[in-house]
C-alpha cells in the first residue's frame, strides 16, 4: 500500500486517468469499424469477465483491459465512417469478394495501423499483438499470418471471442449468439476459452452486456493499484495517436 501511495503521489495533481481517455476514444473506433455504439466497452467487459474466470493476475488483467478496449484500432482510416457499416456484417460472414491475397493485404494494412496506434499512444505490446492477431483463427484459416492454435497470442484469442460474442448478439440476438460461439469453438475460437465464455453466458453474461451504465462498470475493471495516469503531454499524445494512425 505504501508503494502504491508513493507511486500515485509521483504524478502531478492534474494527471488524467488513461482509462478515461481511452473510453472516450472508443466511440470513434466503434463508428469507423461499423459497430453500434458501446461495442468496445461491451467487448472489454466480456474479456475481463473471462480474465476473472481464468484467474488472471492483476498485471495481466491490466494488459487485457487496454487490448480489449482498443482492439479495433487498426480500423481507423481516412474513409468516411458512414461507409464502415458493411464491416460489421463481415465480422460473422466470410468475405466473398477479392482474392486471398487481397484480403491478406487489407488485413496487413489494418494490423499495421493498429500497431502504429499502440506505439504512438505508448501502450504496451499487449495492445499491438492483440490487434495484429485478432483475425487469426484457431484452425489456421485466419488472417493475416494464418497462425494456428496456441501460436495465436492468448490475449488475441480472448478478445476475439469477446468481440465475436458482442457482434453475434447485435446481429442475431442472445440465443443465436450462443449457438454461433458454440459452433465456432475449435475452428474460429480456442475451444477451452470458448467453453469458459459459454459458461459465463449461461450465468448471465449477455444480460450484463445489455445493462445501462456499463462504461462506468468497465472503467472500474482496470486494477486500481495499477491504474495508468497521464500528464497533459501524455494525454495529448494518446489523443493524437488515433488520428495519426488513421492517416498512415
LOMAR-106735 format. One record per atom (N, C-alpha, C, CB): residue in one letter; x, y, z negated. Coordinates in pm, whole numbers, padded with zeros to 5 digits, always signed. Each point is the difference from the previous one (the first is absolute). Glycine has a CB too. Layout:
N
aXYZ ...
! end
This chain:
248
x+00082-00120+00000 x-00082+00120+00000 x+00086+00126+00000 x-00179-00126-00120 x+00290+00123+00041 x+00087+00117-00005 x+00062+00027+00136 x+00046-00046-00240 x-00003-00063+00308 x+00059+00016+00133 x-00103+00056+00097 x+00158-00189-00045 x-00282+00141+00034 x-00107+00049+00087 x-00022+00149-00022 x-00108-00226-00003 x+00101+00270-00124 x-00023+00141-00030 x+00116+00085+00050 x-00137-00065-00200 x+00258+00015+00183 x+00117+00074+00047 x-00004+00017+00150 x+00132-00088-00191 x-00166-00018+00262 x-00007+00007+00145 x-00104+00099+00045 x+00074-00236+00015 x-00189+00238-00079 x-00106+00091+00041 x+00038+00145-00029 x-00168-00182-00043 x+00238+00204-00070 x+00039+00136-00035 x+00105+00056+00094 x-00054-00052-00236 x+00120-00038+00313 x+00103+00045+00094 x-00062+00068+00121 x+00147-00185-00077 x-00276+00164+00101 x-00067+00061+00114 x-00045+00141-00036 x-00074-00225+00081 x+00073+00315+00017 x-00052+00134-00026 x-00148-00005-00032 x+00173+00096+00152 x-00220+00002-00226 x-00139-00002-00043 x-00098+00009+00115 x+00073+00104-00211 x-00029-00047+00323 x-00091+00014+00113 x+00003-00122+00092 x+00031+00248-00013 x+00030-00357-00031 x+00009-00120+00084 x-00139-00053+00032 x+00222-00055-00102 x-00234-00003+00221 x-00125-00058+00048 x+00012-00151+00000 x-00047+00204+00141 x-00058-00271-00179 x+00002-00146+00005 x-00009-00045+00145 x-00108-00015-00229 x+00201-00069+00270 x+00007-00043+00139 x-00128-00074+00041 x+00251-00016-00019 x-00308-00059-00073 x-00123-00072+00032 x-00110+00095+00046 x+00061-00174-00167 x-00068+00293+00108 x-00101+00097+00041 x+00025+00049+00142 x-00028+00070-00239 x+00155-00046+00272 x+00035+00041+00136 x-00040-00107+00101 x+00190+00137-00089 x-00157-00260+00058 x-00026-00109+00093 x-00150-00023+00015 x+00218-00105-00062 x-00291+00112-00047 x-00145-00018+00009 x-00062+00106+00089 x-00002-00101-00229 x+00053+00222+00226 x-00048+00104+00091 x+00028-00036+00145 x+00035+00170-00178 x+00081-00228+00204 x+00042-00032+00136 x-00076-00117+00061 x+00224+00088-00059 x-00280-00173-00027 x-00068-00118+00054 x-00120+00035+00085 x+00077-00126-00198 x-00139+00241+00173 x-00115+00039+00083 x+00043+00015+00146 x-00105+00117-00197 x+00222-00057+00220 x+00052+00015+00135 x+00034-00136+00060 x+00089+00226-00059 x-00025-00311-00020 x+00037-00132+00050 x-00124-00082+00038 x+00206+00007-00143 x-00309+00000+00059 x-00124-00072+00032 x-00058+00047+00133 x-00046-00029-00244 x+00048+00159+00265 x-00060+00056+00122 x+00076-00042+00124 x-00081+00193-00133 x+00214-00177+00131 x+00076-00031+00121 x+00007-00149+00028 x+00133+00205-00039 x-00151-00287-00065 x+00000-00145+00021 x-00139-00051+00037 x+00188-00020-00162 x-00289+00108+00162 x-00133-00039+00042 x-00082-00067-00108 x+00091-00022+00223 x-00062+00051-00348 x-00073-00061-00111 x-00098+00097-00063 x+00197-00147-00043 x-00293+00091-00027 x-00091+00082-00078 x+00078+00065-00115 x-00197-00148+00061 x+00154+00264-00108 x+00068+00065-00112 x+00010-00093-00121 x-00084+00222+00081 x+00199-00219-00144 x+00021-00082-00119 x+00061-00136+00027 x-00188+00117-00098 x+00218-00147+00225 x+00055-00132+00033 x+00130-00027-00075 x-00105+00016+00227 x+00199+00077-00224 x+00130-00022-00064 x-00017-00018-00151 x+00113+00135+00179 x-00203-00060-00238 x-00024-00011-00144 x-00058-00136-00034 x-00036+00248-00015 x-00061-00295+00094 x-00058-00131-00026 x+00102-00111+00023 x-00225+00089+00067 x+00308-00073+00036 x+00105-00099+00026 x+00097-00006-00116 x-00022+00039+00247 x+00059+00077-00298 x+00092+00004-00114 x-00061-00067-00122 x+00099+00213+00089 x-00226-00187-00113 x-00066-00061-00117 x+00004-00153+00012 x-00151+00202-00024 x+00118-00254+00142 x+00000-00145+00018 x+00141-00056-00015 x-00198+00019+00153 x+00297+00050-00099 x+00139-00046-00010 x+00046-00001-00146 x+00046+00090+00230 x-00083+00011-00305 x+00043+00007-00140 x-00073-00103-00086 x+00050+00243+00031 x-00172-00276+00006 x-00069-00108-00071 x+00068-00133+00028 x-00218+00126+00014 x+00267-00144+00108 x+00078-00120+00031 x+00129-00002-00082 x-00096-00003+00231 x+00163+00117-00240 x+00124+00007-00078 x-00025-00037-00146 x+00085+00178+00156 x-00196-00131-00210 x-00036-00033-00138 x-00023-00150-00015 x-00102+00227-00029 x+00028-00284+00123 x-00029-00144-00007 x+00125-00084+00019 x-00228+00047+00086 x+00327+00007-00014 x+00124-00073+00027 x+00109+00035-00100 x-00060-00005+00242 x+00024+00080-00348 x+00091+00033-00110 x+00126+00074+00045 x-00086-00200-00117 x+00068+00298+00203 x+00112+00083+00044 x+00055+00082-00117 x-00099+00012+00232 x+00227+00014-00227 x+00061+00092-00096 x-00045+00143+00032 x+00200-00154-00029 x-00182+00244-00066 x-00038+00140+00023 x+00077+00060+00117 x-00054+00022-00243 x+00181-00054+00255 x+00080+00057+00109 x-00047-00050+00135 x+00195+00017-00154 x-00231-00144+00162 x-00055-00051+00126 x-00136+00061+00029 x+00126-00214-00034 x-00205+00233-00069 x-00131+00064+00019 x+00016+00142+00052 x-00095-00142-00184 x+00198+00212+00135 x+00024+00136+00047 x+00030+00001+00149 x+00085+00063-00227 x+00004-00153+00272 x+00031-00006+00142 x-00120-00036+00084 x+00230-00064-00060 x-00309-00032+00012 x-00120-00041+00075 x-00103+00112+00004 x+00042-00238-00068 x-00053+00313-00038 x-00096+00111-00008 x+00019+00096+00118 x-00003-00020-00251 x+00126+00065+00273 x+00025+00094+00108 x-00002-00068+00137 x+00135+00138-00158 x-00088-00261+00165 x-00004-00072+00127 x-00144-00018+00048 x+00214-00118-00061 x-00305+00088-00032 x-00140-00019+00037 x-00066+00131+00041 x-00011-00193-00156 x+00037+00299+00082 x-00060+00129+00034 x+00047+00049+00137 x-00013+00054-00243 x+00138-00079+00279 x+00058+00055+00121 x+00014-00103+00112 x+00121+00161-00142 x-00195-00270+00134 x+00021-00109+00097 x-00032+00041+00144 x-00054-00160-00181 x-00028+00263+00201 x-00032+00044+00136 x+00085+00118+00045 x-00231-00079-00038 x+00342+00104-00029 x+00083+00116+00034 x+00046-00004+00145 x+00074+00010-00237 x-00051-00128+00292 x+00045-00009+00138 x-00105+00036+00103 x+00153-00172-00076 x-00278+00185+00034 x-00107+00034+00094 x-00002+00147+00036 x-00132-00185-00094 x+00204+00268+00019 x+00000+00143+00026 x+00068+00028+00133 x+00002+00048-00247 x-00069+00028+00330 x+00055+00038+00130 x-00059+00134+00038 x+00030-00241+00071 x+00001+00286+00050 x-00051+00129+00044 x-00129-00015+00080 x+00234+00087+00003 x-00302-00204-00015 x-00126-00017+00071 x-00112+00063-00080 x+00083-00213+00107 x-00193+00240-00041 x-00119+00054-00066 x-00054-00106-00096 x-00055+00148+00200 x+00045-00119-00331 x-00050-00101-00094 x-00135-00058+00040 x+00125+00118-00176 x-00207-00042+00246 x-00132-00051+00037 x+00009-00117+00096 x-00092+00227-00034 x+00207-00244+00100 x+00016-00111+00093 x+00047-00125-00069 x+00050+00162+00178 x-00031-00157-00309 x+00058-00113-00071 x-00102-00104-00041 x+00175+00152-00080 x-00303-00122+00090 x-00102-00093-00049 x+00013-00142+00056 x-00148+00196-00024 x+00179-00216+00154 x+00013-00137+00047 x+00106-00081-00074 x-00075+00081+00220 x+00172-00015-00281 x+00104-00073-00073 x-00060-00081-00114 x+00165+00178+00060 x-00273-00130-00118 x-00062-00073-00110 x-00050-00136+00047 x-00066+00217-00106 x+00007-00220+00224 x-00049-00125+00053 x+00114-00095+00033 x-00199+00119+00090 x+00310-00065-00044 x+00111-00086+00038 x+00065-00066-00121 x+00039+00145+00197 x-00069-00096-00319 x+00059-00060-00117 x-00051-00142-00021 x+00022+00227-00103 x-00142-00256+00150 x-00058-00133-00020 x-00010-00082+00127 x-00125+00095-00189 x+00146-00034+00305 x-00014-00072+00126 x+00130+00006+00078 x-00245+00052+00004 x+00278-00160+00070 x+00121+00004+00081 x-00007+00111+00103 x+00030-00245-00034 x+00085+00305+00065 x+00006+00102+00103 x-00005-00068+00136 x+00133+00156-00150 x-00233-00124+00227 x-00022-00071+00126 x+00079+00060+00115 x-00225-00061-00082 x+00260+00189+00074 x+00062+00067+00113 x+00149+00018-00024 x-00216+00117+00049 x+00290-00112+00062 x+00143+00021-00010 x+00074-00132-00016 x-00041+00224-00098 x+00165-00225+00140 x+00082-00119-00013 x+00050-00014-00142 x+00067+00017+00240 x-00013-00136-00270 x+00059-00020-00131 x+00110+00102-00025 x-00055-00245+00012 x+00132+00275+00092 x+00108+00096-00014 x-00054+00139-00029 x+00141-00138+00155 x-00254+00174-00093 x-00062+00129-00027 x-00041+00010-00147 x-00081+00011+00237 x+00019-00116-00287 x-00045+00001-00139 x+00120+00003-00096 x-00208-00126+00067 x+00311+00052-00031 x+00119-00001-00085 x+00067+00137-00002 x+00033-00244+00050 x-00027+00308+00065 x+00061+00133+00007 x-00080+00101-00081 x+00090-00055+00227 x-00223+00047-00217 x-00085+00092-00076 x+00019-00021-00150 x-00167+00001+00188 x+00181-00127-00228 x+00018-00028-00142 x+00138+00046-00049 x-00156-00195+00021 x+00257+00178+00065 x+00133+00051-00036 x-00005+00151-00023 x+00107-00185+00135 x-00183+00255-00050 x-00013+00145-00017 x-00069+00032-00132 x-00010+00028+00250 x-00094-00103-00280 x-00074+00024-00124 x+00089-00020-00123 x-00211-00073+00115 x+00285-00039-00116 x+00080-00027-00119 x+00116+00098-00013 x-00062-00241+00018 x+00113+00290+00096 x+00107+00099-00007 x-00052+00129-00063 x+00110-00101+00203 x-00231+00142-00162 x-00059+00120-00060 x-00019-00019-00151 x-00116+00051+00217 x+00067-00166-00255 x-00022-00026-00142 x+00129+00001-00079 x-00198-00132+00060 x+00303+00071-00005 x+00129-00001-00069 x+00057+00140-00011 x+00042-00231+00084 x-00061+00312+00022 x+00048+00139-00005 x-00072+00078-00108 x+00051-00010+00244 x-00181-00012-00257 x-00074+00067-00106 x+00056-00038-00137 x-00205+00003+00145 x+00222-00134-00168 x+00046-00047-00130 x+00135+00061-00035 x-00126-00213+00032 x+00214+00221+00068 x+00134+00055-00023 x-00007+00149-00028 x+00097-00176+00149 x-00171+00250-00066 x-00007+00145-00016 x-00070+00039-00129 x-00003+00022+00247 x-00094-00100-00287 x-00074+00033-00122 x+00072-00046-00125 x-00210-00016+00131 x+00316-00062-00116 x+00077-00042-00115 x-00055-00120-00073 x+00067+00231-00020 x-00153-00311+00084 x-00051-00120-00064 x+00103-00112+00010 x-00236+00069+00054 x+00221-00168-00138 x+00092-00112+00000 x-00022-00091+00119 x+00008+00012-00246 x+00078-00111+00261 x-00009-00090+00116 x-00129-00080+00005 x+00244-00015-00006 x-00313+00002-00108 x-00124-00078+00000 x-00102+00056+00099 x+00041-00059-00239 x-00050+00193+00248 x-00097+00060+00091 x+00039-00028+00145 x-00049+00179-00169 x+00174-00155+00203 x+00045-00020+00138 x-00015-00146+00042 x+00160+00190-00026 x-00119-00281-00060 x-00006-00143+00033 x-00145-00045+00015 x+00215-00039-00124 x-00303+00090+00039 x-00142-00038+00009 x-00061+00049+00130 x-00017+00006-00249 x+00044+00119+00284 x-00051+00054+00127 x+00053-00081+00118 x-00015+00229-00102 x+00142-00263+00098 x+00061-00070+00113 x-00055-00141+00019 x+00205+00134-00037 x-00246-00198-00072 x-00042-00140+00010 x-00150-00020-00018 x+00223-00062-00085 x-00299+00170+00081 x-00142-00012-00032 x-00078-00081+00101 x+00017+00217-00112 x+00022-00215+00238 x-00073-00072+00105 x+00062-00136+00034 x-00069+00220+00092 x+00164-00263-00173 x+00049-00136+00015 x-00106-00097-00051 x+00240+00077-00026 x-00233-00202+00073 x-00098-00100-00041 x+00070-00122-00059 x-00159+00081+00177 x+00093-00145-00270 x+00055-00117-00067 x+00041-00108+00100 x-00142+00052-00200 x+00067-00064+00310 x+00029-00105+00098 x+00103+00043+00105 x-00229-00084-00035 x+00285+00204+00021 x+00104+00046+00092 x-00050+00065+00126 x+00134-00178-00090 x-00263+00201+00102 x-00056+00056+00122 x-00028+00151-00012 x-00099-00224+00048 x+00159+00287-00148 x-00020+00142-00019 x+00103+00084+00073 x-00101-00051-00218 x+00098+00182+00190 x+00088+00097+00065 x+00069+00085-00107 x-00150+00005+00207 x+00266+00053-00177 x+00069-00007+00130 x+00105-00110+00010 x-00040+00241+00020 x+00077-00305-00133 x+00111-00093+00000 x-00038-00146+00001 x+00123+00172-00117 x-00250-00203+00096 x-00042-00139-00003 x+00053-00076-00120 x-00010+00007+00245 x+00020+00061-00360 x+00046-00067-00122 x-00101-00105-00043 x+00123+00208-00070 x-00074-00312+00002 x-00085-00111-00040 x+00007-00022-00150 x+00033-00106+00224 x-00147+00078-00285 x-00004-00042-00140 x+00069+00097-00094 x-00007-00231+00080 x+00090+00175-00168 x+00063+00081-00103 x+00111+00088+00053 x-00056-00176-00160 x+00087+00168+00288 x+00092+00098+00061 x-00065+00138+00005 x+00106-00183+00136 x-00238+00188-00143 x-00072+00128-00008 x+00015+00053-00142 x-00167-00068+00181 x+00211+00193-00200 x+00017+00054-00136 x-00128-00014-00082 x+00170+00161+00089 x-00151-00191-00217 x-00114-00026-00089 x-00098+00116-00004 x+00147-00145-00137 x-00097+00269+00125 x-00091+00114-00007 x-00083+00011+00127 x+00161+00118-00150 x-00100-00146+00264 x-00074+00006+00126 x-00108-00107+00005 x+00203+00090+00114 x-00176-00208-00168 x-00102-00105-00004 x-00117+00040-00088 x+00178-00172+00039 x-00148+00237-00151 x-00105+00043-00092 x-00083+00112+00060 x+00143-00067-00194 x-00075+00169+00247 x-00072+00115+00055 x-00079-00040+00124 x+00176+00153-00091 x-00122-00244+00172 x-00075-00046+00118 x-00133-00064-00041 x+00217-00036+00121 x-00215-00041-00228 x-00124-00062-00050 x-00096+00105-00055 x+00129-00208-00053 x-00077+00299-00027 x-00085+00105-00056 x-00061+00086+00110 x+00140+00002-00208 x-00057+00033+00306 x-00045+00078+00115 x-00105-00078+00080 x+00225+00115+00010 x-00197-00242+00015 x-00093-00083+00076 x-00134-00014-00068 x+00192-00123+00092 x-00191+00108-00225 x-00126-00009-00073 x-00080+00129+00012 x+00105-00161-00160 x-00038+00274+00141 x-00070+00129+00004 x-00062+00025+00137 x+00156+00089-00172 x-00080-00118+00277 x-00052+00020+00136 x-00116-00095+00027 x+00228+00074+00076 x-00214-00200-00119 x-00107-00098+00023 x-00128+00039-00072 x+00173-00178+00026 x-00161+00228-00148 x-00120+00045-00073 x-00066+00114+00075 x+00102-00070-00219 x-00024+00164+00270 x-00055+00116+00070 x-00071-00042+00128 x+00181+00142-00095 x-00127-00241+00164 x-00056-00040+00129 x-00109-00107-00010 x+00219+00057+00098 x-00205-00147-00196 x-00084-00119-00002 x-00089-00014-00122 x+00174-00106+00133 x-00142+00181-00239 x-00070-00018-00125 x+00077-00094-00091 x-00218+00041+00115 x+00182-00039-00243 x+00077-00071-00102 x+00004-00151+00023 x-00061+00180-00158 x-00054-00241+00182 x-00003-00146+00011 x+00079-00049+00120 x-00222+00001-00110 x+00203+00065+00225 x+00073-00039+00120 x+00149+00026-00014 x-00204+00047+00136 x+00239+00058-00210 x+00142+00032-00020 x+00071-00113-00073 x-00055+00245-00005 x-00010-00299-00096 x+00059-00113-00074 x+00019-00118+00092 x-00108+00079-00212 x+00011-00104+00299 x+00012-00109+00097 x+00117+00023+00095 x-00247-00038-00014 x+00265+00162+00056 x+00110+00034+00090 x+00135-00025-00066 x-00145+00172+00111 x+00161-00127-00235 x+00126-00021-00070 x+00027-00150-00016 x-00029+00219-00122 x-00072-00294+00086 x+00015-00144-00016 x+00041-00065+00132 x-00172+00002-00184 x+00109+00039+00293 x+00029-00059+00130 x+00143+00031+00046 x-00243+00018+00057 x+00296+00095-00098 x+00132+00042+00046 x+00113-00035-00097 x-00113+00183+00122 x+00076-00247-00231 x+00101-00047-00094 x+00083-00109+00067 x-00149+00057-00197 x+00280-00040+00195 x+00089-00099+00062 x+00032+00030+00144 x-00094-00165-00152 x+00023+00259+00214 x+00033+00043+00136 x+00044+00146-00003 x-00165-00166+00100 x+00072+00254-00130 x+00036+00141-00014 x+00069+00026-00134 x-00193+00063+00147 x+00143-00127-00252 x+00038+00039-00136 x+00065-00114-00076 x-00187+00163+00000 x+00272-00125-00095 x+00063-00093-00093 x-00111-00073-00076 x+00208+00147-00023 x-00218-00279+00035 x-00114-00071-00061 x-00002+00008-00152 x+00004-00152+00193 x+00113+00155-00257 x+00001+00006-00147 x-00051+00135-00049 x+00193-00161-00004 x-00155+00269+00072 x-00048+00132-00040 x-00147+00016+00038 x+00233+00096+00027 x-00271-00153+00086 x-00141+00007+00041 x-00089-00068-00102 x+00070+00002+00240 x-00024-00112-00299 x-00081-00068-00101 x-00020+00087-00124 x+00084-00221+00085 x+00020+00297-00120 x-00013+00093-00113 x-00100+00109+00033 x+00238-00048-00070 x-00229+00101+00191 x-00092+00106+00041 x-00144-00050+00001 x+00182+00104+00137 x-00204-00223-00087 x-00136-00055+00005 x-00055-00020-00141 x+00054-00113+00218 x+00032+00072-00311 x-00044-00014-00139 x-00038+00136-00058 x+00148-00201-00027 x-00070+00304+00060 x-00034+00135-00046 x-00133+00046+00060 x+00245+00053-00022 x-00267-00084+00149 x-00127+00036+00063 x-00117-00068-00070 x+00119+00031+00219 x-00100-00157-00257 x-00105-00073-00070 x-00030+00061-00137 x+00068-00207+00121 x+00028+00282-00172 x-00016+00062-00132 x-00026+00150+00007 x+00148-00175-00091 x-00193+00223+00208 x-00049+00137+00008 x+00091+00102+00062 x-00123-00058-00194 x+00232+00015+00261 x+00092+00097+00058 x-00068+00090+00103 x+00184-00161-00039 x-00269+00104+00124 x-00062+00081+00104 x-00092+00106-00061 x+00013-00195+00159 x-00080+00162-00267 x-00082+00101-00070 x+00089+00111-00054 x-00170-00176-00061 x+00287+00141+00014 x+00093+00102-00048 x+00039+00096+00112 x+00087-00162-00171 x-00066+00107+00290 x+00040+00084+00113 x-00108+00097+00042 x+00146-00184+00076 x-00270+00153-00108 x-00113+00083+00039 x-00036+00103-00105 x-00083-00189+00136 x+00153+00188-00251 x-00035+00090-00111 x+00039+00144+00032 x+00030-00190-00160 x-00105+00284+00106 x+00033+00141+00015 x+00119+00035-00091 x-00242+00053+00056 x+00316+00050-00015 x+00112+00044-00080 x+00119-00094+00002 x-00162+00114-00141 x+00172-00194+00247 x+00108-00099+00005 x+00137+00067+00009 x-00158-00161+00109 x+00164+00282-00051 x+00130+00068+00011 x+00060+00025-00138 x-00075+00106+00214 x-00009-00069-00311 x+00050+00022-00136 x+00047-00130-00064 x-00156+00195-00022 x+00083-00302+00050 x+00039-00131-00052 x+00134-00042+00058 x-00242-00064-00025 x+00256+00081+00155 x+00124-00040+00067 x+00117+00083-00048 x-00132-00071+00200 x+00111+00201-00219 x+00108+00086-00048 x+00061-00055-00128 x-00112+00197+00105 x+00028-00252-00191 x+00048-00049-00129 x+00059-00140+00008 x-00172+00140-00108 x+00174-00200+00228 x+00062-00131+00016 x+00151+00009+00016 x-00211-00080+00103 x+00262+00201-00078 x+00145+00018+00000 x+00048-00016-00145 x-00007+00156+00204 x+00104-00244-00229 x+00048-00017-00138 x+00043+00134-00060 x+00074-00233+00055 x-00139+00273-00164 x+00021+00134-00055 x+00145+00029-00035 x-00230-00011-00086 x+00297-00085+00030 x+00137+00028-00046 x+00098+00009+00116 x-00053-00117-00213 x+00008+00078+00334 x+00084+00012+00119 x-00054+00104+00098 x+00064-00238-00028 x-00166+00312-00013 x-00066+00094+00090 x+00101+00095+00063 x-00208-00015-00138 x+00200+00028+00271 x+00093+00086+00072 x-00047+00145-00002 x+00062-00193+00147 x+00033+00284-00168 x-00029+00142+00000 x+00087+00068+00105 x-00064-00005-00245 x+00015+00118+00296 x+00073+00074+00103 x+00001+00148-00035 x-00064-00170+00175 x+00180+00234-00157 x+00004+00145-00015 x-00056+00063+00128 x+00201-00013-00157 x-00203+00143+00165 x-00064+00068+00114 x+00067-00037+00131 x-00061+00189-00150 x+00193-00200+00151 x+00071-00034+00123 x-00031-00141+00046 x+00182+00157-00066 x-00182-00251-00028 x-00031-00139+00035 x-00145-00014+00047 x+00171-00078-00166 x-00261+00150+00101 x-00141-00006+00039 x-00019+00048+00143 x-00067+00035-00238 x+00136+00073+00274 x-00011+00052+00136 x+00060-00098+00100 x+00010+00234-00089 x+00099-00300+00050 x+00062-00098+00089 x-00094-00117+00026 x+00226+00066-00085 x-00295-00111-00017 x-00094-00111+00016 x-00115+00040+00091 x+00062-00085-00227 x-00115+00205+00206 x-00111+00046+00085 x+00045+00015+00147 x-00101+00121-00198 x+00221-00070+00219 x+00048+00020+00137 x+00035-00129+00069 x+00085+00220-00069 x-00050-00323-00006 x+00045-00124+00061 x-00106-00062+00089 x+00147-00036-00196 x-00272+00048+00159 x-00108-00059+00077 x-00009+00065+00137 x-00124-00050-00211 x+00134+00182+00218 x-00006+00071+00127 x+00121-00033+00086 x-00129+00182-00110 x+00246-00186+00048 x+00121-00030+00074 x-00002-00141+00057 x+00123+00159-00144 x-00178-00253+00070 x-00009-00137+00049 x-00090-00007+00122 x+00040-00086-00232 x-00151+00160+00228 x-00093-00003+00111 x+00059+00058+00125 x-00182+00015-00158 x+00276+00077+00145 x+00061+00063+00116 x+00113-00080+00060 x-00064+00214-00096 x+00104-00323+00029 x+00114-00078+00045 x-00031-00076+00127 x+00075-00021-00234 
! end
